[in-house]
Amino acid sequence: MGSPGLGNRNSGQRLGITEPISLGGPTDYDVIKTRELEKYLQDVGLYESQEEAVRREEVLGRLDQIVKNWVKAISRAKGLNEQLVQEANAKIFTFGSYRLGVHGPGADIDTLCVGPRHATREEDFFGELHKMLSEMPEVSELHPVPDAHVPVMGFKFKGVSIDLLYARLSLWVIPEFIVREIWPLLSGGSVRLGA
């Protein structure tokens, strides 16, 4: 027994997607009402200010630099040769409401740190990176939750709430071309991530 509307393809039924109600664009009335709604939402404070948007971008840029420094430090501590230390890389990606552009003022930023195979979640992410963050004056309310169903490190960075997850690739060095291409691959589920 299947769900209604989920018949098989051979019967000629559509699987879960129906035809659009209309392909017509908005009317002049729709455009006016949309502008009125957007103005109202802005007036009641449901959009972040330009200053907050800039601060969020600055925080994400700083966090990206921190994880790059972190991965180089742990690479050196693990005895990797200097060339591998210099090539060692990690990258921050956003997801959730921030990535979709539907976040409100003060909302947290869901972030994913992607690192190389030798940067472990337990020892390095929840150990060394946590230690680095705890020593920074701009970081507050640092709460690691390594035993959660989705292990996460929550904190505020210059007042911006961050939820930071970690995934590692099965590579010793993450080349820049992979860093540029990783988010579309992760979104499509084409990359296998290690713990």
Backbone as a printed PyTorch tensor [residue, N CA C, xyz], in Angstrom:
tensor([[[  0.8340,  -1.1880,   0.0000],
         [  0.0000,   0.0000,   0.0000],
         [  0.8720,   1.2440,   0.0000]],

        [[  0.7050,   2.1180,  -0.9370],
         [  1.5140,   3.3190,  -1.0020],
         [  0.7430,   4.5390,  -0.5680]],

        [[  1.4460,   5.6370,  -0.5330],
         [  0.8210,   6.9130,  -0.1950],
         [  0.0380,   7.4230,  -1.3800]],

        [[ -1.0460,   8.1910,  -1.1320],
         [ -1.7970,   8.7590,  -2.2510],
         [ -0.8850,   9.6250,  -3.1150]],

        [[ -1.0370,   9.5290,  -4.4210],
         [ -0.2540,  10.3620,  -5.3350],
         [  1.1330,   9.8260,  -5.6070]],

        [[  1.4840,   8.6770,  -5.0110],
         [  2.8170,   8.1350,  -5.2210],
         [  2.7430,   6.8120,  -5.9750]],

        [[  1.9170,   6.7440,  -6.9870],
         [  1.7990,   5.5380,  -7.7920],
         [  3.0610,   5.2930,  -8.5970]],

        [[  3.1250,   4.1420,  -9.2780],
         [  4.3570,   3.8950, -10.0200],
         [  4.3300,   4.6010, -11.3640]],

        [[  5.4970,   4.7530, -11.9550],
         [  5.6490,   5.5070, -13.2030],
         [  4.8880,   4.8510, -14.3600]],

        [[  4.7770,   3.5540, -14.3450],
         [  4.1460,   2.8570, -15.4560],
         [  2.6480,   3.1200, -15.5360]],

        [[  2.0310,   3.5050, -14.4280],
         [  0.5930,   3.7450, -14.4480],
         [  0.2440,   5.1260, -15.0130]],

        [[  1.2560,   5.9300, -15.3240],
         [  1.0130,   7.2440, -15.8820],
         [  0.7660,   8.3280, -14.8380]],

        [[  0.8220,   7.9680, -13.5620],
         [  0.6140,   8.9670, -12.5100],
         [  1.8970,   9.7600, -12.2710]],

        [[  1.7030,  10.9830, -11.7950],
         [  2.8170,  11.8250, -11.3980],
         [  3.2840,  11.4210, -10.0100]],

        [[  4.5990,  11.4280,  -9.7720],
         [  5.1470,  11.0410,  -8.4750],
         [  5.4450,  12.2650,  -7.6230]],

        [[  4.5080,  12.6930,  -6.8540],
         [  4.7520,  13.7260,  -5.8570],
         [  4.7840,  15.1590,  -6.3380]],

        [[  4.8300,  15.4100,  -7.6230],
         [  4.8920,  16.7880,  -8.1160],
         [  3.6880,  17.0240,  -9.0170]],

        [[  2.9880,  18.1030,  -8.7730],
         [  1.8270,  18.4430,  -9.5820],
         [  2.1630,  19.5980, -10.5020]],

        [[  1.2980,  19.8370, -11.4660],
         [  1.4600,  20.9740, -12.3650],
         [  1.3240,  22.2660, -11.5640]],

        [[  2.0100,  23.3300, -11.9740],
         [  1.8300,  24.6090, -11.2780],
         [  0.4160,  25.1360, -11.4670]],

        [[ -0.0540,  25.8720, -10.4700],
         [ -1.3870,  26.4690, -10.5610],
         [ -1.4250,  27.4900, -11.6830]],

        [[ -0.3450,  28.2570, -11.8220],
         [ -0.2980,  29.2890, -12.8520],
         [  1.1420,  29.5320, -13.2540]],

        [[  1.3530,  29.8400, -14.5050],
         [  2.6740,  30.2240, -14.9940],
         [  2.7630,  31.7300, -15.2110]],

        [[  1.6650,  32.4460, -14.9190],
         [  1.6280,  33.8920, -15.1000],
         [  2.4510,  34.6000, -14.0330]],

        [[  3.0020,  35.7330, -14.3880],
         [  3.7720,  36.5420, -13.4430],
         [  2.8660,  37.3130, -12.5000]],

        [[  3.4660,  38.0840, -11.5950],
         [  2.6570,  38.8530, -10.6460],
         [  1.9250,  40.0040, -11.3400]],

        [[  0.7820,  40.3250, -10.8030],
         [  0.0230,  41.4810, -11.2990],
         [  0.5980,  42.7370, -10.6470]],

        [[  0.1710,  43.8980, -11.1280],
         [  0.6050,  45.1530, -10.5080],
         [  0.1740,  45.1890,  -9.0420]],

        [[ -1.0160,  44.6940,  -8.7630],
         [ -1.5120,  44.6320,  -7.3840],
         [ -0.5940,  43.7560,  -6.5230]],

        [[ -0.1610,  42.5910,  -7.0650],
         [  0.7510,  41.6940,  -6.3340],
         [  2.0700,  42.4030,  -5.9960]],

        [[  2.5800,  43.1600,  -6.9500],
         [  3.8530,  43.8690,  -6.7460],
         [  3.6870,  44.9170,  -5.6480]],

        [[  2.6060,  45.6600,  -5.6700],
         [  2.3430,  46.6880,  -4.6440],
         [  2.2310,  46.0510,  -3.2740]],

        [[  1.4720,  44.9680,  -3.1730],
         [  1.2780,  44.2980,  -1.8820],
         [  2.5880,  43.6820,  -1.3680]],

        [[  3.4090,  43.1730,  -2.2730],
         [  4.7140,  42.6290,  -1.8750],
         [  5.5910,  43.7220,  -1.2910]],

        [[  5.6130,  44.8830,  -1.9360],
         [  6.4010,  46.0130,  -1.4180],
         [  5.8910,  46.4590,  -0.0460]],

        [[  4.5620,  46.5020,   0.1070],
         [  3.9850,  46.8740,   1.4030],
         [  4.3760,  45.8750,   2.4940]],

        [[  4.3370,  44.5970,   2.1660],
         [  4.7120,  43.5680,   3.1310],
         [  6.1910,  43.6780,   3.4940]],

        [[  7.0480,  43.8620,   2.5090],
         [  8.4820,  44.0000,   2.7790],
         [  8.7640,  45.2200,   3.6460]],

        [[  8.0740,  46.3370,   3.3920],
         [  8.2550,  47.5340,   4.2120],
         [  7.8070,  47.2720,   5.6470]],

        [[  6.6760,  46.6130,   5.8150],
         [  6.1960,  46.2890,   7.1500],
         [  7.1970,  45.4060,   7.8900]],

        [[  7.6930,  44.3720,   7.2180],
         [  8.6650,  43.4670,   7.8510],
         [  9.9440,  44.2210,   8.2410]],

        [[ 10.3520,  45.1540,   7.4100],
         [ 11.5290,  45.9690,   7.7250],
         [ 11.2400,  46.8710,   8.9300]],

        [[ 10.0680,  47.4870,   8.9450],
         [  9.6950,  48.4070,  10.0350],
         [  9.6230,  47.7070,  11.3890]],

        [[  9.2000,  46.4470,  11.4210],
         [  9.0900,  45.7310,  12.7010],
         [ 10.3720,  44.9830,  13.0590]],

        [[ 11.4330,  45.1710,  12.2600],
         [ 12.7400,  44.6340,  12.6180],
         [ 12.9800,  43.1780,  12.2740]],

        [[ 12.3240,  42.6710,  11.2450],
         [ 12.5300,  41.2740,  10.8730],
         [ 13.6300,  41.0730,   9.8340]],

        [[ 14.2540,  42.1590,   9.3890],
         [ 15.4250,  42.0720,   8.5210],
         [ 16.6200,  42.5900,   9.3060]],

        [[ 17.7790,  41.9640,   9.1090],
         [ 18.9620,  42.4690,   9.8010],
         [ 19.4290,  43.7660,   9.1450]],

        [[ 20.0950,  44.5870,   9.9280],
         [ 20.6230,  45.8460,   9.4030],
         [ 21.8390,  45.5650,   8.5240]],

        [[ 22.2080,  46.5480,   7.7240],
         [ 23.4040,  46.4240,   6.8830],
         [ 24.6410,  46.2340,   7.7460]],

        [[ 24.6880,  46.9080,   8.8970],
         [ 25.8390,  46.7770,   9.8000],
         [ 25.9560,  45.3500,  10.3220]],

        [[ 24.8190,  44.7300,  10.6840],
         [ 24.8580,  43.3550,  11.1740],
         [ 25.2760,  42.3980,  10.0620]],

        [[ 24.8050,  42.6250,   8.8560],
         [ 25.1810,  41.7720,   7.7200],
         [ 26.6830,  41.8380,   7.4790]],

        [[ 27.2480,  43.0440,   7.5430],
         [ 28.6940,  43.2190,   7.3550],
         [ 29.4620,  42.5370,   8.4810]],

        [[ 28.9740,  42.6780,   9.7260],
         [ 29.6430,  42.0430,  10.8740],
         [ 29.6430,  40.5310,  10.7210]],

        [[ 28.5370,  39.9550,  10.2610],
         [ 28.4630,  38.5010,  10.0450],
         [ 29.5000,  38.0500,   9.0150]],

        [[ 29.6100,  38.8030,   7.9240],
         [ 30.5990,  38.4650,   6.8950],
         [ 32.0190,  38.5440,   7.4430]],

        [[ 32.2880,  39.5670,   8.2550],
         [ 33.6150,  39.7010,   8.8620],
         [ 33.9070,  38.5370,   9.8020]],

        [[ 32.9200,  38.1390,  10.6000],
         [ 33.0870,  37.0130,  11.5260],
         [ 33.3720,  35.7340,  10.7490]],

        [[ 32.6390,  35.4850,   9.6750],
         [ 32.8690,  34.2830,   8.8780],
         [ 34.2610,  34.2910,   8.2460]],

        [[ 34.7010,  35.4410,   7.7800],
         [ 36.0540,  35.5470,   7.2210],
         [ 37.1120,  35.2750,   8.2710]],

        [[ 36.9220,  35.8140,   9.4630],
         [ 37.8730,  35.5910,  10.5660],
         [ 37.8660,  34.1230,  10.9870]],

        [[ 36.6900,  33.5180,  11.0760],
         [ 36.5910,  32.1090,  11.4450],
         [ 37.2790,  31.2240,  10.4060]],

        [[ 37.1550,  31.5730,   9.1410],
         [ 37.8300,  30.8230,   8.0830],
         [ 39.3490,  30.8900,   8.2650]],

        [[ 39.8720,  32.0580,   8.6240],
         [ 41.3100,  32.1870,   8.8730],
         [ 41.7430,  31.3760,  10.0970]],

        [[ 40.9050,  31.3600,  11.1220],
         [ 41.2290,  30.6040,  12.3400],
         [ 41.3500,  29.1210,  12.0210]],

        [[ 40.4080,  28.5490,  11.2490],
         [ 40.4940,  27.1150,  10.9580],
         [ 41.6660,  26.7990,  10.0380]],

        [[ 42.0460,  27.7300,   9.1860],
         [ 43.2360,  27.5270,   8.3550],
         [ 44.4910,  27.4750,   9.2430]],

        [[ 44.5950,  28.3910,  10.2050],
         [ 45.7260,  28.3800,  11.1340],
         [ 45.7160,  27.1270,  11.9950]],

        [[ 44.5220,  26.7200,  12.4450],
         [ 44.3670,  25.5170,  13.2620],
         [ 44.8720,  24.2810,  12.5330]],

        [[ 44.4760,  24.1100,  11.2750],
         [ 44.8640,  22.8960,  10.5580],
         [ 46.3670,  22.8880,  10.2800]],

        [[ 46.9620,  24.0420,  10.0630],
         [ 48.4190,  24.0960,   9.8920],
         [ 49.1230,  23.7360,  11.2010]],

        [[ 48.6100,  24.2330,  12.3220],
         [ 49.2140,  23.9420,  13.6300],
         [ 49.1350,  22.4550,  13.9590]],

        [[ 47.9810,  21.8390,  13.7280],
         [ 47.8930,  20.4090,  14.0570],
         [ 48.6780,  19.5690,  13.0630]],

        [[ 48.8080,  20.0210,  11.8190],
         [ 49.6190,  19.3000,  10.8380],
         [ 51.0790,  19.2910,  11.2770]],

        [[ 51.5490,  20.4490,  11.7500],
         [ 52.9230,  20.5530,  12.2430],
         [ 53.1040,  19.6760,  13.4900]],

        [[ 52.1360,  19.7040,  14.4000],
         [ 52.2290,  18.9220,  15.6390],
         [ 52.2140,  17.4200,  15.3600]],

        [[ 51.5900,  16.9980,  14.2830],
         [ 51.5300,  15.5760,  13.9350],
         [ 52.7600,  15.1300,  13.1530]],

        [[ 53.7090,  16.0440,  12.9310],
         [ 54.9610,  15.6870,  12.2870],
         [ 54.9250,  15.6300,  10.7750]],

        [[ 53.9420,  16.2510,  10.1450],
         [ 53.9170,  16.2820,   8.6870],
         [ 55.0580,  17.1560,   8.1900]],

        [[ 55.5840,  16.8320,   7.0090],
         [ 56.7000,  17.6330,   6.4930],
         [ 56.2240,  19.0510,   6.1860]],

        [[ 57.1770,  19.9570,   6.0600],
         [ 56.8510,  21.3780,   5.9270],
         [ 56.0130,  21.6720,   4.6860]],

        [[ 56.2300,  20.9370,   3.6030],
         [ 55.4210,  21.1580,   2.4030],
         [ 53.9570,  20.8210,   2.6740]],

        [[ 53.6910,  19.6980,   3.3580],
         [ 52.3120,  19.3360,   3.6880],
         [ 51.7040,  20.3220,   4.6780]],

        [[ 52.5210,  20.8270,   5.5910],
         [ 52.0230,  21.8300,   6.5440],
         [ 51.5820,  23.0810,   5.7890]],

        [[ 52.4010,  23.5280,   4.8350],
         [ 52.0530,  24.7280,   4.0730],
         [ 50.8340,  24.5130,   3.1900]],

        [[ 50.6570,  23.2850,   2.6800],
         [ 49.5130,  22.9870,   1.8170],
         [ 48.2500,  22.6490,   2.6030]],

        [[ 48.4010,  22.3670,   3.9060],
         [ 47.2510,  21.9830,   4.7290],
         [ 46.1920,  23.0810,   4.6780]],

        [[ 44.9440,  22.6520,   4.6030],
         [ 43.8770,  23.6260,   4.4230],
         [ 42.6060,  23.1340,   5.1100]],

        [[ 41.7910,  24.0420,   5.5290],
         [ 40.4390,  23.7700,   6.0200],
         [ 39.5790,  24.9130,   5.4970]],

        [[ 38.2860,  24.6940,   5.4460],
         [ 37.3990,  25.7010,   4.8610],
         [ 36.0830,  25.7210,   5.6100]],

        [[ 35.5220,  26.9050,   5.7540],
         [ 34.2270,  27.0990,   6.3980],
         [ 33.1510,  27.2720,   5.3190]],

        [[ 32.0310,  26.5590,   5.4930],
         [ 30.8640,  26.6990,   4.6300],
         [ 29.6630,  26.9930,   5.5050]],

        [[ 28.7390,  27.7690,   4.9900],
         [ 27.5030,  28.0370,   5.7240],
         [ 26.3850,  27.1910,   5.1390]],

        [[ 25.3700,  26.9410,   5.9710],
         [ 24.1760,  26.2370,   5.5190],
         [ 23.0060,  26.7170,   6.3650]],

        [[ 21.8410,  26.1500,   6.1700],
         [ 20.6750,  26.5360,   6.9600],
         [ 20.1110,  27.8810,   6.5380]],

        [[ 19.4430,  28.5420,   7.4850],
         [ 18.7230,  29.7820,   7.1660],
         [ 19.6630,  30.8760,   6.6730]],

        [[ 20.8930,  30.9400,   7.2040],
         [ 21.8330,  31.9700,   6.7540],
         [ 22.1850,  31.7490,   5.2840]],

        [[ 22.4980,  30.5100,   4.9330],
         [ 22.8690,  30.1950,   3.5530],
         [ 21.7120,  30.4760,   2.5960]],

        [[ 20.4860,  30.2150,   3.0660],
         [ 19.3070,  30.4450,   2.2330],
         [ 18.8940,  31.9150,   2.1890]],

        [[ 19.4710,  32.7370,   3.0690],
         [ 19.1280,  34.1570,   3.0970],
         [ 17.7890,  34.4420,   3.7500]],

        [[ 17.3360,  33.5430,   4.6310],
         [ 16.0430,  33.7330,   5.2850],
         [ 16.1890,  33.8860,   6.7970]],

        [[ 17.3720,  34.2330,   7.2480],
         [ 17.6220,  34.4160,   8.6750],
         [ 17.1420,  35.7940,   9.1170]],

        [[ 16.8450,  35.8880,  10.3960],
         [ 16.4530,  37.1690,  10.9700],
         [ 17.6080,  37.7640,  11.7500]],

        [[ 17.4140,  38.9650,  12.2830],
         [ 18.4750,  39.5930,  13.0780],
         [ 18.7450,  38.7500,  14.3300]],

        [[ 20.0130,  38.5620,  14.6430],
         [ 20.3940,  37.8080,  15.8340],
         [ 20.3660,  36.3070,  15.6760]],

        [[ 19.9550,  35.8000,  14.5170],
         [ 19.9120,  34.3540,  14.3040],
         [ 21.3320,  33.7910,  14.2420]],

        [[ 21.4710,  32.5220,  14.6300],
         [ 22.7970,  31.9150,  14.5660],
         [ 23.1560,  31.5960,  13.1180]],

        [[ 24.4440,  31.3380,  12.8940],
         [ 24.9300,  30.9370,  11.5800],
         [ 25.3650,  29.4860,  11.6970]],

        [[ 24.7200,  28.6140,  10.9320],
         [ 25.1220,  27.2160,  10.8860],
         [ 26.3060,  27.1080,   9.9410]],

        [[ 27.4130,  26.5570,  10.4490],
         [ 28.6340,  26.4730,   9.6540],
         [ 29.1930,  25.0610,   9.7030]],

        [[ 29.9020,  24.7050,   8.6480],
         [ 30.5740,  23.4230,   8.5420],
         [ 32.0330,  23.6900,   8.2470]],

        [[ 32.9020,  23.1060,   9.0620],
         [ 34.3410,  23.1700,   8.8130],
         [ 34.7310,  21.8630,   8.1370]],

        [[ 35.3160,  21.9610,   6.9540],
         [ 35.7930,  20.7840,   6.2270],
         [ 37.3100,  20.7780,   6.2990]],

        [[ 37.8620,  19.6560,   6.7600],
         [ 39.3030,  19.5550,   6.9210],
         [ 39.8610,  18.2800,   6.3190]],

        [[ 41.1990,  18.1070,   6.3980],
         [ 41.8570,  16.9400,   5.8130],
         [ 41.7560,  15.7150,   6.7190]],

        [[ 42.1630,  14.5700,   6.1970],
         [ 42.0170,  13.2810,   6.8830],
         [ 42.7460,  13.2060,   8.2110]],

        [[ 43.8340,  13.9350,   8.3790],
         [ 44.5920,  13.8250,   9.6270],
         [ 44.0540,  14.7360,  10.7360]],

        [[ 43.0680,  15.5600,  10.4430],
         [ 42.4470,  16.4330,  11.4580],
         [ 41.1960,  15.7330,  11.9860]],

        [[ 41.3200,  15.1160,  13.1560],
         [ 40.2170,  14.3210,  13.6970],
         [ 39.1950,  15.2030,  14.4000]],

        [[ 37.9920,  14.6760,  14.4950],
         [ 36.9300,  15.4050,  15.1850],
         [ 37.1950,  15.4560,  16.6920]],

        [[ 37.4760,  14.2990,  17.2880],
         [ 37.5860,  14.2290,  18.7470],
         [ 38.8080,  14.9810,  19.2650]],

        [[ 39.9860,  14.5810,  18.8120],
         [ 41.2310,  15.1500,  19.3470],
         [ 41.5070,  16.5560,  18.8350]],

        [[ 41.3270,  16.7610,  17.5570],
         [ 41.7410,  18.0330,  16.9590],
         [ 40.6370,  19.0940,  16.9530]],

        [[ 39.4450,  18.7400,  16.4810],
         [ 38.3560,  19.7190,  16.4250],
         [ 37.8650,  20.0610,  17.8300]],

        [[ 37.4410,  19.0340,  18.5880],
         [ 36.9290,  19.2930,  19.9350],
         [ 38.0540,  19.4740,  20.9560]],

        [[ 39.2880,  19.1950,  20.5710],
         [ 40.4330,  19.3980,  21.4500],
         [ 41.1650,  20.6930,  21.1350]],

        [[ 41.9710,  20.6530,  20.0820],
         [ 42.8440,  21.7860,  19.7570],
         [ 42.0800,  23.0280,  19.2840]],

        [[ 41.1090,  22.8560,  18.3900],
         [ 40.3590,  24.0290,  17.9250],
         [ 39.5660,  24.6350,  19.0730]],

        [[ 38.9620,  23.7860,  19.8900],
         [ 38.2300,  24.2840,  21.0690],
         [ 39.1640,  25.0980,  21.9620]],

        [[ 40.3730,  24.5830,  22.1870],
         [ 41.3630,  25.2920,  23.0220],
         [ 41.7150,  26.6510,  22.4050]],

        [[ 41.9540,  26.6740,  21.0950],
         [ 42.2790,  27.9430,  20.4230],
         [ 41.1510,  28.9560,  20.5930]],

        [[ 39.9180,  28.4980,  20.3570],
         [ 38.7720,  29.4060,  20.4620],
         [ 38.5830,  29.8950,  21.8910]],

        [[ 38.8000,  29.0210,  22.8680],
         [ 38.5860,  29.4070,  24.2690],
         [ 39.5720,  30.4740,  24.7310]],

        [[ 40.7070,  30.5830,  24.0550],
         [ 41.7270,  31.5680,  24.4210],
         [ 41.5520,  32.9080,  23.7080]],

        [[ 40.5580,  33.0170,  22.8550],
         [ 40.3540,  34.2540,  22.0890],
         [ 39.3570,  35.1500,  22.8090]],

        [[ 39.7120,  36.4060,  23.0360],
         [ 38.8060,  37.3060,  23.7530],
         [ 37.5040,  37.5960,  23.0120]],

        [[ 37.5050,  37.4670,  21.6830],
         [ 36.2880,  37.7430,  20.9200],
         [ 35.3040,  36.5710,  20.9260]],

        [[ 35.7100,  35.4270,  21.5170],
         [ 34.8480,  34.2460,  21.5920],
         [ 34.2610,  34.1490,  22.9940]],

        [[ 32.9450,  33.9490,  23.0620],
         [ 32.2640,  33.7740,  24.3500],
         [ 31.2530,  32.6390,  24.2290]],

        [[ 30.7620,  32.2150,  25.3750],
         [ 29.7200,  31.1830,  25.4420],
         [ 30.0670,  29.9510,  24.6080]],

        [[ 31.3150,  29.4910,  24.7180],
         [ 31.8080,  28.3410,  23.9590],
         [ 31.3080,  27.0480,  24.5980]],

        [[ 30.5040,  26.2830,  23.8430],
         [ 29.9140,  25.0470,  24.3530],
         [ 30.1110,  23.9200,  23.3480]],

        [[ 31.0880,  23.0380,  23.5830],
         [ 31.2220,  21.8740,  22.7050],
         [ 30.2070,  20.8010,  23.0920]],

        [[ 29.6360,  20.1480,  22.0980],
         [ 28.6960,  19.0500,  22.3420],
         [ 29.1420,  17.8720,  21.4550]],

        [[ 30.2490,  17.2060,  21.8410],
         [ 30.7990,  16.1460,  20.9910],
         [ 29.9630,  14.8770,  20.9500]],

        [[ 29.1040,  14.6610,  21.9430],
         [ 28.3260,  13.4210,  22.0000],
         [ 26.9220,  13.5600,  21.4220]],

        [[ 26.6070,  14.6910,  20.8430],
         [ 25.2820,  14.8950,  20.2500],
         [ 25.1350,  14.0240,  19.0000]],

        [[ 23.8960,  13.8250,  18.5800],
         [ 23.6480,  13.0880,  17.3360],
         [ 24.4130,  13.7540,  16.1820]],

        [[ 24.4010,  15.0730,  16.1660],
         [ 25.2360,  15.8510,  15.2390],
         [ 26.2030,  16.6460,  16.1110]],

        [[ 27.4470,  16.1480,  16.2730],
         [ 28.4140,  16.8520,  17.1340],
         [ 28.6220,  18.2900,  16.6650]],

        [[ 28.5800,  19.2200,  17.6060],
         [ 28.6250,  20.6370,  17.2590],
         [ 29.3610,  21.4100,  18.3430]],

        [[ 29.9720,  22.5090,  17.9430],
         [ 30.5660,  23.4490,  18.8790],
         [ 29.8100,  24.7630,  18.7020]],

        [[ 29.0890,  25.1780,  19.7280],
         [ 28.3500,  26.4270,  19.6730],
         [ 29.1020,  27.5120,  20.4250]],

        [[ 29.0890,  28.7310,  19.8910],
         [ 29.7630,  29.8500,  20.5500],
         [ 29.3180,  31.1570,  19.9240]],

        [[ 29.7020,  32.2450,  20.5790],
         [ 29.4990,  33.5770,  20.0090],
         [ 30.8630,  34.1320,  19.6540]],

        [[ 30.9540,  34.6980,  18.4660],
         [ 32.1840,  35.3210,  17.9920],
         [ 31.8520,  36.7740,  17.7110]],

        [[ 32.3970,  37.6660,  18.5180],
         [ 32.0720,  39.0940,  18.4310],
         [ 30.5630,  39.3040,  18.4900]],

        [[ 29.8870,  38.5030,  19.3150],
         [ 28.4580,  38.6310,  19.5040],
         [ 27.5900,  37.8940,  18.4980]],

        [[ 28.1930,  37.2970,  17.4740],
         [ 27.4470,  36.5500,  16.4600],
         [ 27.4270,  35.0760,  16.8620]],

        [[ 26.2280,  34.4950,  16.9880],
         [ 26.0910,  33.0870,  17.3650],
         [ 26.4760,  32.1810,  16.2000]],

        [[ 27.3320,  31.2010,  16.5130],
         [ 27.8270,  30.2470,  15.5190],
         [ 27.5710,  28.8320,  16.0170]],

        [[ 27.0520,  27.9740,  15.1560],
         [ 27.0200,  26.5340,  15.3850],
         [ 27.9760,  25.9310,  14.3750]],

        [[ 29.0790,  25.3300,  14.8750],
         [ 30.1460,  24.8390,  14.0110],
         [ 30.2020,  23.3170,  14.0470]],

        [[ 30.0320,  22.6900,  12.8880],
         [ 30.1480,  21.2460,  12.7310],
         [ 31.4620,  20.9480,  12.0200]],

        [[ 31.8840,  19.6810,  12.0780],
         [ 33.1410,  19.3100,  11.4280],
         [ 32.9740,  18.0560,  10.5850]],

        [[ 33.5760,  18.0710,   9.4050],
         [ 33.6650,  16.9000,   8.5300],
         [ 35.0570,  16.8910,   7.9230]],

        [[ 35.5960,  15.7020,   7.7610],
         [ 36.9080,  15.6230,   7.1230],
         [ 36.8210,  14.8080,   5.8510]],

        [[ 37.6180,  15.2100,   4.8870],
         [ 37.7060,  14.4910,   3.6290],
         [ 38.8280,  13.4690,   3.7360]],

        [[ 38.7740,  12.4510,   2.9180],
         [ 39.8000,  11.4070,   2.9310],
         [ 40.9930,  11.8120,   2.0780]],

        [[ 41.4930,  13.0090,   2.3090],
         [ 42.6490,  13.5360,   1.5800],
         [ 43.6560,  14.0910,   2.5790]],

        [[ 44.9360,  13.9400,   2.2810],
         [ 45.9540,  14.5400,   3.1500],
         [ 45.9950,  16.0420,   2.9760]],

        [[ 45.7940,  16.4810,   1.7450],
         [ 45.7890,  17.9170,   1.4430],
         [ 44.5210,  18.2040,   0.6490]],

        [[ 43.8350,  19.2560,   1.0210],
         [ 42.6340,  19.6550,   0.2940],
         [ 43.0360,  20.7320,  -0.7040]],

        [[ 43.1190,  20.3920,  -1.9880],
         [ 43.5230,  21.3970,  -2.9830],
         [ 42.4850,  22.5030,  -3.1120]],

        [[ 42.9340,  23.6710,  -3.5230],
         [ 42.0270,  24.8180,  -3.6570],
         [ 40.8730,  24.5340,  -4.5950]],

        [[ 41.0980,  23.7940,  -5.6880],
         [ 39.9880,  23.5600,  -6.6110],
         [ 38.8890,  22.7450,  -5.9340]],

        [[ 39.2480,  21.8590,  -5.0060],
         [ 38.2210,  21.1170,  -4.2740],
         [ 37.5150,  22.0480,  -3.3030]],

        [[ 38.2610,  22.9400,  -2.6710],
         [ 37.6470,  23.8860,  -1.7430],
         [ 36.6160,  24.7350,  -2.4750]],

        [[ 36.9260,  25.1690,  -3.6880],
         [ 35.9700,  25.9760,  -4.4520],
         [ 34.7500,  25.1680,  -4.8730]],

        [[ 34.9290,  23.8750,  -5.0660],
         [ 33.8680,  23.0340,  -5.5900],
         [ 33.1300,  22.2310,  -4.5180]],

        [[ 33.6050,  22.2420,  -3.2740],
         [ 33.1050,  21.3130,  -2.2670],
         [ 31.6340,  21.5060,  -1.9280]],

        [[ 31.1650,  22.7310,  -1.7970],
         [ 29.7890,  22.9050,  -1.3380],
         [ 28.7710,  22.3180,  -2.3040]],

        [[ 28.9060,  22.5280,  -3.6230],
         [ 27.9420,  21.8660,  -4.5190],
         [ 28.0030,  20.3470,  -4.3980]],

        [[ 29.1850,  19.7910,  -4.1870],
         [ 29.3000,  18.3420,  -4.0350],
         [ 28.6620,  17.8700,  -2.7380]],

        [[ 28.9060,  18.6030,  -1.6500],
         [ 28.3030,  18.2200,  -0.3780],
         [ 26.7870,  18.3160,  -0.4560]],

        [[ 26.2970,  19.3470,  -1.0910],
         [ 24.8580,  19.5320,  -1.2010],
         [ 24.2170,  18.3860,  -1.9650]],

        [[ 24.9400,  17.8810,  -2.9640],
         [ 24.3970,  16.7880,  -3.7570],
         [ 24.6930,  15.4200,  -3.1640]],

        [[ 25.4440,  15.3840,  -2.0600],
         [ 25.7420,  14.1180,  -1.4080],
         [ 26.7430,  13.2680,  -2.1500]],

        [[ 27.5710,  13.8660,  -3.0220],
         [ 28.4940,  13.0840,  -3.8310],
         [ 29.8290,  12.8400,  -3.1580]],

        [[ 30.0940,  13.4540,  -2.0190],
         [ 31.3660,  13.2910,  -1.3320],
         [ 31.1450,  12.5120,  -0.0540]],

        [[ 31.9710,  11.5110,   0.1750],
         [ 31.8650,  10.7490,   1.4170],
         [ 32.7430,  11.4180,   2.4710]],

        [[ 32.1370,  11.7860,   3.5910],
         [ 32.8540,  12.4790,   4.6390],
         [ 33.1830,  11.5120,   5.7630]],

        [[ 34.3970,  11.6450,   6.3270],
         [ 34.8010,  10.8180,   7.4530],
         [ 34.4380,  11.4900,   8.7720]],

        [[ 34.4780,  10.7070,   9.8380],
         [ 34.1310,  11.2520,  11.1640],
         [ 35.2940,  11.9880,  11.7560]]])
